[in-house]
Amino acid sequence: MSSSNVESSTIYDAVVVGGGITGLTTALLLQEAGKKVVIAEAHTLGFGSTSGTSAHINTFADTTFTEAESAFGAKGAQLFADAIAEGLGLIKGYINRYGIACDYETKPGFLYAENDDEAKQLEEIYHGAVKVGVAVNYTDEVPTPVPFKKALIWDGQAQFHPINYLHGLQKAFVAAGGVIRENTIITTIETNSGIHSAGDIRARAVIYATHMPPNLNLFNFECAPYRSYVIAVKLKSGKYPNALIYDCQEPYHYVRSHVVDGERLLLVGGLDHKTGHEDPAKAFAGLENYIRKYYNVSSIKYQWSSQYYVPVDGLPYIGQMPMAKQGIYCATGYNGNGMMLGSISGKILSDAVLGLENEYADLFRPSRVKPIDSFSELVKENADVAYHFIADRFGIHESDSLKRLKPGTGKVVEVDGKKIAAYRDDAGTIHALSPVCTHAGCVVGWNNEEKSWDCPCHGARFDIDGKVLTGPATRSLAKIENTNPQH
Ligand SMILES: Cc1cc2nc3c(=O)[nH]c(=O)nc-3n(C[C@H](O)[C@H](O)[C@H](O)COP(=O)(O)OP(=O)(O)OC[C@H]3O[C@@H](n4cnc5c(N)ncnc54)[C@H](O)[C@@H]3O)c2cc1C
């Protein structure tokens, strides 16, 4: 989709950094309100988790209403439920208003327990939901082959095709005069007299719709990055459940169906783990075993994984970014509920820019996070570690560990007592990088499923040439030159 160029002489009302569901919703709401908005996206629109989502649209969330009540009180739990419902309503509203063809379908949702502990959890979930007025009931019937003890049915859940939805928002944004700049990573913001500069884009407000704000910030300590897995399969029976179905296991599994290119498929997802902490190949294998245990699979059509962020106190952080200049906003910590929470973020953030009150602003205010005392020291220290390591460039020669590296694989290996992140491509050439994450100085690990270097500390990810795939890093891994490609 084309869009006009950024005008360097213009001071925009807002630059929205990141083109996922949060960025597109915020940008469109602002543009519709008569503001001049630019979206700056590091890759292409939809590159982030919005294209890797399994796109369940729910009235409940990973943080249960009971948990929300115990951390934020009855009023907090009620507002959380209302915010989720309003996020869902925003999606429906945009689909109707712009006639977005994105396979939106309403379906019932089922959550089932397989043992006594899970059944107890289910009861708590039920009572919490009833208290905030979310429609839920017990049921004996669940369209699953998995034996269960107790189950809940949630009315009014939905699913859609997230990329087609994003394209619809993008079209509406451009038609309303919005500007999109792809392949533009924003690394820093300079602020002078209330005007923020993101590279050559100048604006009165900045919205980090980057899923996790870039660079070192408080949320690196308040949100844990998780990878989550999805496999889409064709079933021999040709019979697919017409529902969204979740178990209560830890890590959990879920199932739904979707028609892709005229063919109905079963989407099975879950087996989430902290980024960089477990082997993605094992997660895919575990998911495949699970599917084959319960369903007669005729073929595996697709598989993918993507990232989400778990907030330490259970609720997302949406609003003015702590320890940043006034007018710099962020939205993060959606857990696995970013369709509704990303959409309601759009409303909260656009209201903030427009100077309008928003009833959810207080509950999700990012400054509820208390900066830890040693935060600035920690930031300095981490930055120093990374700087020194990278500055200390070294030449390497082919060592035994490098020689053992098979084509198409990567590993952090030690050469002359120093660690390098080495990937051997199919032609035998070694792509050698500093393994020190440019975000906070941790050592990255190899993800063979996605051919990426993943940081176990805060979830930054890099491609085989060190380019940033996923923030919060904004700088590439340093290339190590002088590598002898011979083997
Ligand atoms: C496997 C999986 C399944 C999920 N299933 C569901 C589900 O069923 N229902 C649900 O509600 N949620 C689900 N989620 C969560 C949901 O996908 C996310 O919360 C949501 O997509 C986040 O949207 P976003 O727009 O905030 O971020 P993203 O979609 O990640 O977009 C952020 C964008 O910012 C860009 N960016 C980052 N840094 C910079 C920078 N410095 N400069 C410029 N651009 C930058 C990125 O390239 C990216 O395109 C799931 C998540 C995963 C991983």
PDBQT file of the ligand as one rigid body, heavy atoms in Angstrom, charges set to zero:
ROOT
HETATM    1  C1  LIG A 501       1.711 -16.868  19.241  1.00  0.00    +0.000 C 
HETATM    2  C2  LIG A 501       0.911 -15.750  19.821  1.00  0.00    +0.000 A 
HETATM    3  C3  LIG A 501      -0.469 -15.878  19.881  1.00  0.00    +0.000 A 
HETATM    4  C4  LIG A 501      -1.235 -14.827  20.388  1.00  0.00    +0.000 A 
HETATM    5  N1  LIG A 501      -2.587 -14.974  20.408  1.00  0.00    +0.000 NA
HETATM    6  C5  LIG A 501      -3.359 -13.954  20.820  1.00  0.00    +0.000 A 
HETATM    7  C6  LIG A 501      -4.773 -14.083  20.779  1.00  0.00    +0.000 A 
HETATM    8  O1  LIG A 501      -5.296 -15.124  20.418  1.00  0.00    +0.000 OA
HETATM    9  N2  LIG A 501      -5.519 -13.014  21.164  1.00  0.00    +0.000 N 
HETATM   10  C7  LIG A 501      -4.948 -11.842  21.579  1.00  0.00    +0.000 A 
HETATM   11  O2  LIG A 501      -5.684 -10.924  21.939  1.00  0.00    +0.000 OA
HETATM   12  N3  LIG A 501      -3.597 -11.691  21.622  1.00  0.00    +0.000 NA
HETATM   13  C8  LIG A 501      -2.786 -12.707  21.245  1.00  0.00    +0.000 A 
HETATM   14  N4  LIG A 501      -1.438 -12.574  21.273  1.00  0.00    +0.000 N 
HETATM   15  C9  LIG A 501      -0.851 -11.286  21.684  1.00  0.00    +0.000 C 
HETATM   16  C10 LIG A 501      -0.891 -10.283  20.538  1.00  0.00    +0.000 C 
HETATM   17  O3  LIG A 501      -0.463 -10.899  19.342  1.00  0.00    +0.000 OA
HETATM   18  C11 LIG A 501       0.026  -9.095  20.823  1.00  0.00    +0.000 C 
HETATM   19  O4  LIG A 501      -0.200  -8.624  22.121  1.00  0.00    +0.000 OA
HETATM   20  C12 LIG A 501      -0.244  -7.949  19.850  1.00  0.00    +0.000 C 
HETATM   21  O5  LIG A 501      -0.144  -8.400  18.521  1.00  0.00    +0.000 OA
HETATM   22  C13 LIG A 501       0.712  -6.785  20.093  1.00  0.00    +0.000 C 
HETATM   23  O6  LIG A 501       0.446  -5.815  19.140  1.00  0.00    +0.000 OA
HETATM   24  P1  LIG A 501       1.322  -4.494  19.053  1.00  0.00    +0.000 P 
HETATM   25  O7  LIG A 501       0.797  -3.702  17.933  1.00  0.00    +0.000 OA
HETATM   26  O8  LIG A 501       1.384  -3.844  20.381  1.00  0.00    +0.000 OA
HETATM   27  O9  LIG A 501       2.804  -5.028  18.760  1.00  0.00    +0.000 OA
HETATM   28  P2  LIG A 501       3.400  -5.655  17.414  1.00  0.00    +0.000 P 
HETATM   29  O10 LIG A 501       2.375  -6.289  16.574  1.00  0.00    +0.000 OA
HETATM   30  O11 LIG A 501       4.569  -6.481  17.844  1.00  0.00    +0.000 OA
HETATM   31  O12 LIG A 501       3.898  -4.390  16.631  1.00  0.00    +0.000 OA
HETATM   32  C14 LIG A 501       4.997  -3.613  17.048  1.00  0.00    +0.000 C 
HETATM   33  C15 LIG A 501       5.682  -3.087  15.815  1.00  0.00    +0.000 C 
HETATM   34  O13 LIG A 501       6.678  -2.142  16.222  1.00  0.00    +0.000 OA
HETATM   35  C16 LIG A 501       7.792  -2.266  15.366  1.00  0.00    +0.000 C 
HETATM   36  N5  LIG A 501       8.934  -1.721  16.087  1.00  0.00    +0.000 N 
HETATM   37  C17 LIG A 501       9.523  -2.219  17.204  1.00  0.00    +0.000 A 
HETATM   38  N6  LIG A 501      10.537  -1.421  17.597  1.00  0.00    +0.000 NA
HETATM   39  C18 LIG A 501      10.576  -0.398  16.711  1.00  0.00    +0.000 A 
HETATM   40  C19 LIG A 501      11.403   0.761  16.587  1.00  0.00    +0.000 A 
HETATM   41  N7  LIG A 501      12.383   1.018  17.466  1.00  0.00    +0.000 N 
HETATM   42  N8  LIG A 501      11.178   1.622  15.538  1.00  0.00    +0.000 NA
HETATM   43  C20 LIG A 501      10.171   1.381  14.649  1.00  0.00    +0.000 A 
HETATM   44  N9  LIG A 501       9.366   0.293  14.736  1.00  0.00    +0.000 NA
HETATM   45  C21 LIG A 501       9.567  -0.578  15.756  1.00  0.00    +0.000 A 
HETATM   46  C22 LIG A 501       7.887  -3.761  15.089  1.00  0.00    +0.000 C 
HETATM   47  O14 LIG A 501       8.613  -4.048  13.900  1.00  0.00    +0.000 OA
HETATM   48  C23 LIG A 501       6.428  -4.171  15.023  1.00  0.00    +0.000 C 
HETATM   49  O15 LIG A 501       5.940  -4.218  13.703  1.00  0.00    +0.000 OA
HETATM   50  C24 LIG A 501      -0.629 -13.618  20.836  1.00  0.00    +0.000 A 
HETATM   51  C25 LIG A 501       0.755 -13.512  20.806  1.00  0.00    +0.000 A 
HETATM   52  C26 LIG A 501       1.531 -14.555  20.327  1.00  0.00    +0.000 A 
HETATM   53  C27 LIG A 501       3.006 -14.407  20.322  1.00  0.00    +0.000 C 
ENDROOT
TORSDOF 0
